[in-house]
Amino acid sequence: MHPASTTTAAVRRQIGSRHRTSAPRRPSPPPYPSPKRMKLLTEVMEKAAYAVVEREDYGDISCEQCRSGERAEELLLCDKCDKGYHMKCLRPIVVRVPIGSWICNKCSGDGQGRVRRLSQKKIIDFFRIQRCEKDGIKEKCRSLQDCRKRRRRSLVYQKKRRRLLPFIPSEDPAQRLKQMGTLASALTALHMEFSDDLTYLPGMAPQLANQAKFEQGGMQVLSKEDIETLEQCRAMCKRGECPPLLVVFDSCEGYTVEADDQIKDLTILAEYSGDVDYIKNREHDDCDSMMTLLLARDPSKSLVICPDKRGNIARFINGINNHTPDGKKKQNCKCVRYDVNGECRVILVATRDVAKGERLYYDYNGHEHEYPTQHFV
């Protein structure tokens, strides 16, 4: 054979080997299947999705914190354990319905509820919300009780409804003790006893004299929701969770009160407390902190609160000079008389957002304009 032809054949074999592809070899099956590793039950339960059995009736749900089934419109149901919690009983307080499902602190483990996809079926079933068609327009049909729930189904405090907010106490217990210590020091300096209630002593006005129906021209009635908020504030004070306020001494203004944390508009600051007496018995009293409680049609039945021997922090909140524009600008709270279950009560409420370190002031006169304030700082 010619050497050139031999070389040509070798080149062709090399080129052919570059373009030829061989079929993939299949691995031979093992003689027996390989053993599978079984997962532990704890690993399976950690990744397993939870399930809640829907009840037919949620009327017996009660709050796990306060053990009360009242204020059903404020109950949140945990999507894991199916237990209920009032929004105000949670810490921190929940001010609006979470978007999606909600998990309580115990089930979440980290103290914060997880937010999942939008799932409001349980809330809709809880409020028994129904829809029907009428003349091509969707309308919500409910019983009289469900209509009342619809009017207050919005769980966000809206300013236009003028609903009162509970104060939020400081989280640090040591800071709360400091706040209460400043109040105790001021009360001791004035030889006063602490009292969060109206007191009725012999020789003064009896409790039967304190009736809102005696008010001349009528008295505004505190709504049921606001009464519950007021009672919540009283319960917190009894547990030592006081409002974030400090009593400080000023060389010009004397004892005064300043915010120890941010306070939102419409927050309840305190209820005016002290001894209740007839105005006629206090005509010559020089106490500068008496508060009008009842202006009766019969002047002899009008009542005042006298915090000269017993009182709380409301005693130290100063008034404004309402004769000057600068004095009026300082006002950040107001004193309002309410009909609370037929009894006259006086409540101090923030009228705007108050910053930390800002002092509290309100108009001593309200709408009466009889108390002289031109000498106020």
C-alpha positions as CSV (number, residue, x, y, z in Angstrom):
1,M,0.0,0.0,0.0
2,H,1.2,3.5,-0.9
3,P,2.3,5.5,2.2
4,A,0.2,8.5,1.2
5,S,-3.0,6.4,1.1
6,T,-2.2,5.0,4.5
7,T,-1.8,8.6,5.9
8,T,-5.1,9.7,4.3
9,A,-7.0,6.8,5.8
10,A,-5.6,7.6,9.3
11,V,-6.7,11.3,8.9
12,R,-10.2,10.2,7.9
13,R,-10.4,8.0,10.9
14,Q,-9.4,10.9,13.2
15,I,-12.0,13.3,11.6
16,G,-14.7,10.7,11.8
17,S,-13.9,10.1,15.4
18,R,-14.5,13.8,16.1
19,H,-18.0,13.8,14.7
20,R,-19.2,10.4,15.9
21,T,-21.1,10.3,19.1
22,S,-21.6,7.1,21.0
23,A,-24.9,6.2,22.8
24,P,-24.8,6.8,26.6
25,R,-24.3,3.8,28.7
26,R,-27.1,2.9,31.1
27,P,-25.9,2.1,34.6
28,S,-26.6,-1.4,35.7
29,P,-29.4,-1.5,38.3
30,P,-28.3,-2.4,41.8
31,P,-29.0,-5.9,43.0
32,Y,-31.4,-4.4,45.7
33,P,-33.0,-0.9,46.4
34,S,-30.9,1.4,48.5
35,P,-32.3,2.0,52.0
36,K,-34.2,5.4,52.6
37,R,-33.4,7.6,55.6
38,M,-36.6,8.1,57.6
39,K,-37.1,11.6,59.0
40,L,-37.6,12.1,62.7
41,L,-41.1,13.0,63.9
42,T,-39.8,16.3,65.4
43,E,-38.5,17.3,62.0
44,V,-41.8,16.5,60.3
45,M,-43.8,18.4,62.9
46,E,-41.6,21.5,62.6
47,K,-42.4,21.8,58.9
48,A,-45.9,20.6,59.0
49,A,-48.6,23.2,58.4
50,Y,-51.0,23.7,61.2
51,A,-54.8,23.3,60.8
52,V,-57.6,24.8,62.8
53,V,-61.0,23.2,63.0
54,E,-63.7,25.8,62.3
55,R,-66.4,26.0,64.9
56,E,-70.0,26.4,64.1
57,D,-70.5,29.0,66.9
58,Y,-67.9,31.5,68.3
59,G,-70.3,33.0,70.8
60,D,-68.5,31.4,73.8
61,I,-65.1,32.8,73.0
62,S,-63.5,34.8,75.8
63,C,-60.2,36.7,76.1
64,E,-57.3,34.6,77.4
65,Q,-55.9,37.6,79.3
66,C,-58.9,39.1,81.1
67,R,-61.2,36.1,80.9
68,S,-64.0,38.3,79.6
69,G,-66.2,37.6,76.6
70,E,-67.4,41.2,76.4
71,R,-66.4,43.6,73.6
72,A,-66.7,40.8,71.0
73,E,-65.9,43.3,68.3
74,E,-62.4,43.7,69.8
75,L,-61.6,40.0,70.0
76,L,-58.8,38.6,67.7
77,L,-58.9,34.8,67.1
78,C,-55.5,33.0,66.8
79,D,-55.4,31.1,63.5
80,K,-53.3,28.4,65.1
81,C,-54.8,27.7,68.6
82,D,-58.2,29.3,67.9
83,K,-58.2,31.2,71.2
84,G,-59.4,34.8,71.6
85,Y,-57.5,37.9,72.8
86,H,-58.8,41.5,73.2
87,M,-56.8,43.9,71.1
88,K,-56.3,46.1,74.2
89,C,-55.2,43.2,76.4
90,L,-52.3,42.3,74.1
91,R,-48.8,43.7,74.8
92,P,-48.0,45.7,72.8
93,I,-51.6,46.8,72.1
94,V,-52.9,46.0,68.7
95,V,-54.7,49.0,67.2
96,R,-56.0,47.6,64.0
97,V,-57.0,44.2,62.5
98,P,-53.9,42.5,61.1
99,I,-54.0,41.9,57.3
100,G,-54.1,38.2,56.7
101,S,-54.1,35.5,59.4
102,W,-52.9,36.3,62.9
103,I,-51.0,34.2,65.4
104,C,-51.0,34.9,69.1
105,N,-47.7,35.4,71.1
106,K,-47.8,31.9,72.6
107,C,-48.1,30.2,69.2
108,S,-45.6,32.4,67.4
109,G,-42.9,31.7,69.9
110,D,-41.0,35.0,69.2
111,G,-43.7,37.3,70.7
112,Q,-44.8,38.6,67.3
113,G,-47.7,37.3,65.2
114,R,-46.9,36.2,61.7
115,V,-48.8,37.7,58.8
116,R,-49.8,35.4,56.0
117,R,-52.0,35.7,53.0
118,L,-55.3,37.5,53.3
119,S,-57.7,35.2,55.1
120,Q,-60.7,36.9,56.7
121,K,-63.1,34.0,56.6
122,K,-62.9,33.4,60.3
123,I,-63.5,37.1,61.2
124,I,-66.5,37.2,58.7
125,D,-68.0,34.1,60.3
126,F,-67.4,35.5,63.8
127,F,-69.4,38.7,63.0
128,R,-72.0,36.7,61.0
129,I,-71.6,39.0,58.1
130,Q,-74.1,38.2,55.3
131,R,-74.7,39.6,51.9
132,C,-77.8,39.6,49.7
133,E,-78.8,41.0,46.3
134,K,-81.5,43.7,46.1
135,D,-82.3,45.6,42.9
136,G,-78.9,44.7,41.6
137,I,-77.1,46.4,44.5
138,K,-75.2,44.4,47.1
139,E,-76.5,45.1,50.6
140,K,-75.4,43.6,53.9
141,C,-78.3,42.0,55.8
142,R,-77.9,41.6,59.5
143,S,-80.0,41.4,62.6
144,L,-80.3,44.3,65.0
145,Q,-77.4,43.0,67.0
146,D,-75.2,42.6,64.0
147,C,-76.0,46.1,62.8
148,R,-74.7,47.4,66.1
149,K,-71.5,45.4,65.5
150,R,-71.3,46.8,62.0
151,R,-71.3,50.4,63.3
152,R,-68.3,49.6,65.5
153,R,-66.6,46.9,63.4
154,S,-63.8,49.2,62.6
155,L,-61.2,48.3,65.2
156,V,-59.0,51.4,64.5
157,Y,-59.7,54.4,66.7
158,Q,-60.9,57.1,64.4
159,K,-60.6,60.7,65.4
160,K,-63.8,61.6,63.7
161,R,-65.7,59.3,66.1
162,R,-63.9,61.0,69.0
163,R,-63.3,57.7,70.8
164,L,-61.0,57.9,73.8
165,L,-57.7,56.0,73.9
166,P,-56.2,54.3,76.9
167,F,-52.8,55.5,78.0
168,I,-49.8,53.3,77.3
169,P,-47.7,52.8,80.4
170,S,-43.9,52.8,80.2
171,E,-42.5,49.3,79.5
172,D,-39.7,49.6,82.0
173,P,-41.0,48.9,85.6
174,A,-38.2,51.0,87.1
175,Q,-39.4,54.0,85.0
176,R,-42.9,53.5,86.2
177,L,-41.7,53.4,89.8
178,K,-39.9,56.7,89.2
179,Q,-43.1,58.3,87.8
180,M,-45.1,57.1,90.8
181,G,-42.3,58.3,93.1
182,T,-42.5,61.9,91.8
183,L,-46.3,61.9,92.4
184,A,-45.8,60.4,95.9
185,S,-43.2,63.1,96.8
186,A,-45.5,65.9,95.6
187,L,-48.5,64.6,97.6
188,T,-46.4,64.1,100.7
189,A,-45.1,67.7,100.4
190,L,-48.7,69.0,100.4
191,H,-49.8,66.6,103.2
192,M,-52.2,64.8,100.9
193,E,-53.3,61.2,100.6
194,F,-53.4,59.4,97.2
195,S,-56.9,58.6,95.9
196,D,-58.0,57.7,92.4
197,D,-61.7,57.9,93.3
198,L,-64.3,60.5,94.3
199,T,-64.7,60.3,98.1
200,Y,-67.9,61.2,100.0
201,L,-67.3,62.1,103.7
202,P,-69.8,62.8,106.5
203,G,-70.6,66.5,106.7
204,M,-70.1,66.9,102.9
205,A,-72.2,66.0,99.9
206,P,-73.5,62.4,99.9
207,Q,-73.0,60.1,96.9
208,L,-76.7,60.3,96.1
209,A,-76.2,64.1,95.3
210,N,-73.9,63.2,92.5
211,Q,-76.4,62.5,89.7
212,A,-76.0,63.7,86.1
213,K,-79.7,64.2,85.7
214,F,-79.4,67.2,88.0
215,E,-77.1,69.0,85.6
216,Q,-78.6,72.2,84.2
217,G,-79.1,71.8,80.4
218,G,-78.0,68.1,80.6
219,M,-74.6,66.5,80.5
220,Q,-72.9,64.6,77.7
221,V,-73.0,60.9,78.2
222,L,-69.8,58.9,77.9
223,S,-70.3,56.1,75.3
224,K,-70.1,52.4,76.2
225,E,-66.8,52.0,74.4
226,D,-65.3,55.0,76.2
227,I,-66.5,53.7,79.5
228,E,-64.7,50.4,78.9
229,T,-61.6,52.4,78.0
230,L,-61.9,54.4,81.2
231,E,-62.3,51.2,83.3
232,Q,-59.3,49.7,81.5
233,C,-57.2,52.7,82.6
234,R,-58.4,52.3,86.1
235,A,-57.5,48.6,86.1
236,M,-54.0,49.4,84.8
237,C,-53.4,52.0,87.6
238,K,-54.4,49.4,90.2
239,R,-51.8,47.0,88.7
240,G,-49.2,49.7,89.0
241,E,-49.2,50.6,85.3
242,C,-49.5,54.3,85.6
243,P,-49.7,56.9,82.8
244,P,-46.3,58.1,81.5
245,L,-46.3,61.3,83.5
246,L,-43.8,63.0,85.8
247,V,-44.5,65.5,88.6
248,V,-41.8,68.1,88.6
249,F,-41.3,71.3,90.6
250,D,-40.8,74.7,88.9
251,S,-39.8,77.8,90.7
252,C,-42.4,79.9,88.8
253,E,-45.3,77.4,88.3
254,G,-44.8,75.2,91.4
255,Y,-45.6,71.6,91.0
256,T,-46.5,70.7,87.4
257,V,-46.8,67.6,85.2
258,E,-44.8,66.7,82.1
259,A,-45.0,63.8,79.7
260,D,-42.4,61.1,80.2
261,D,-43.2,59.6,76.8
262,Q,-45.1,60.4,73.7
263,I,-48.9,60.6,74.2
264,K,-51.4,60.4,71.4
265,D,-54.3,62.7,70.8
266,L,-57.5,61.7,72.7
267,T,-55.6,59.6,75.3
268,I,-57.1,59.5,78.8
269,L,-54.6,61.1,81.1
270,A,-56.3,60.9,84.5
271,E,-59.6,61.2,86.2
272,Y,-60.0,64.1,88.6
273,S,-60.4,62.8,92.1
274,G,-60.9,64.2,95.6
275,D,-63.5,65.0,98.2
276,V,-67.0,65.9,96.9
277,D,-68.7,68.8,98.5
278,Y,-71.4,71.4,97.8
279,I,-70.3,74.6,96.2
280,K,-72.1,76.6,98.9
281,N,-69.9,75.0,101.6
282,R,-66.7,76.1,99.7
283,E,-67.5,79.7,98.8
284,H,-64.7,81.0,101.0
285,D,-62.3,78.1,100.4
286,D,-58.9,79.3,99.2
287,C,-58.0,76.0,97.6
288,D,-56.8,76.7,94.0
289,S,-57.5,73.3,92.6
290,M,-61.2,72.8,93.2
291,M,-62.9,71.3,90.1
292,T,-66.6,71.8,89.2
293,L,-68.4,68.4,89.2
294,L,-72.1,69.3,88.9
295,L,-73.9,72.6,88.0
296,A,-77.4,71.8,89.1
297,R,-80.6,73.6,88.2
298,D,-80.8,74.3,91.9
299,P,-77.6,76.2,92.8
300,S,-77.7,74.8,96.3
301,K,-77.2,71.3,94.9
302,S,-74.1,72.1,92.7
303,L,-71.0,70.1,93.6
304,V,-67.2,70.5,93.4
305,I,-64.2,68.2,93.8
306,C,-61.8,69.4,96.5
307,P,-58.4,67.8,96.2
308,D,-56.9,69.5,99.2
309,K,-56.6,66.3,101.3
310,R,-57.0,63.5,98.8
311,G,-56.2,63.4,95.1
312,N,-54.1,62.1,92.3
313,I,-51.9,63.5,89.5
314,A,-54.7,65.5,88.0
315,R,-54.3,67.9,91.0
316,F,-50.9,69.0,89.6
317,I,-51.7,69.7,86.0
318,N,-51.6,73.5,85.5
319,G,-53.9,75.8,83.7
320,I,-53.2,78.2,80.8
321,N,-53.4,82.0,80.6
322,N,-56.4,82.1,78.2
323,H,-56.1,85.9,78.0
324,T,-53.0,85.8,75.7
325,P,-52.5,83.9,72.3
326,D,-49.2,82.4,73.6
327,G,-51.0,81.1,76.7
328,K,-53.7,79.5,74.5
329,K,-51.0,77.8,72.4
330,K,-49.7,75.9,75.4
331,Q,-53.0,74.0,75.9
332,N,-52.6,70.3,75.0
333,C,-55.3,68.7,77.1
334,K,-58.8,69.5,78.3
335,C,-61.0,68.7,81.3
336,V,-64.4,67.3,80.4
337,R,-67.4,66.4,82.6
338,Y,-69.2,63.2,81.6
339,D,-72.3,61.3,82.6
340,V,-70.8,57.9,83.4
341,N,-73.6,55.4,84.2
342,G,-75.7,58.2,85.7
343,E,-72.9,59.7,87.8
344,C,-70.9,62.9,87.1
345,R,-67.2,62.3,86.5
346,V,-64.4,64.6,85.4
347,I,-61.8,63.3,82.9
348,L,-58.6,64.9,81.6
349,V,-58.0,64.0,77.9
350,A,-55.1,65.0,75.5
351,T,-56.3,67.3,72.7
352,R,-53.3,66.7,70.5
353,D,-50.2,64.6,70.3
354,V,-47.9,65.4,73.2
355,A,-44.1,65.0,72.9
356,K,-41.9,63.6,75.6
357,G,-40.8,66.3,78.0
358,E,-43.7,68.6,77.2
359,R,-45.7,70.0,80.1
360,L,-49.4,69.5,80.3
361,Y,-51.8,72.5,80.4
362,Y,-55.6,72.9,80.1
363,D,-58.1,75.7,80.4
364,Y,-59.5,75.9,83.9
365,N,-62.6,77.7,82.7
366,G,-63.8,75.5,79.8
367,H,-66.9,77.3,78.5
368,E,-67.7,79.2,81.8
369,H,-64.9,81.8,81.7
370,E,-65.3,82.6,85.4
371,Y,-62.0,81.6,86.8
372,P,-59.3,84.4,86.6
373,T,-56.3,83.1,84.7
374,Q,-54.6,86.4,83.6
375,H,-52.0,85.9,86.4
376,F,-50.9,82.4,85.1
377,V,-47.5,82.1,83.6
